[in-house]
Amino acid sequence: MNDIQYPKNETVWLSHYLPGRQLAYIITSRKDTREWYYFYNVIDGKLRKMGKARTPPELIEKFAGDTNDARKTRNKISQKRT
């Protein structure tokens, strides 16, 4: 887990872990703006940028799938924004 290099000049807003504390994905934005959010999947121990969206819930729905955990995370983020 500690060997993963996080993106430079980006702020990590969300980290999702699988059972056993294995990092599954992160959501970031640039340090100077939150205009776009970026979704990174952990593949072979490295972060891989999958795409971007205007809001974190959009990214979760698009890239994390419709799992129960993803729905819970989307709901928590949506509640904090309102």
Residue, then its C-alpha position, 0 to 999 in steps of 0.5 A: m500500500n505504501d508503494i503507491q505513488y499518488p498524483k502530483n499537484e492533486t488533492v485526494w478527496l476519497s480513498h476506497y479500500l477493499p477488505g484487508r485494507q487493500l486500496a481499490y480506487i481514489i478520487t482527486s482534483r487539482k490542488d488549485t481548483r475543484e472544477w474537475y475530479y479524477f478517478y484512479n483505479v489501482i491496477d497491479g499496484k499502480l494508480r491508473k487514471m480512468g477518467k474525469a467528471r464534474t462531481p465525485p458521485e458521477l465518477i463513482e457511478k461511472f467507474a466503481g459500478d453499482t455495488n452496495d458500497a458505491r451506492k453508500t459512498r455516492n449517498k454520503i457525498s451527495q448529502k455533504r454537498t447539500 
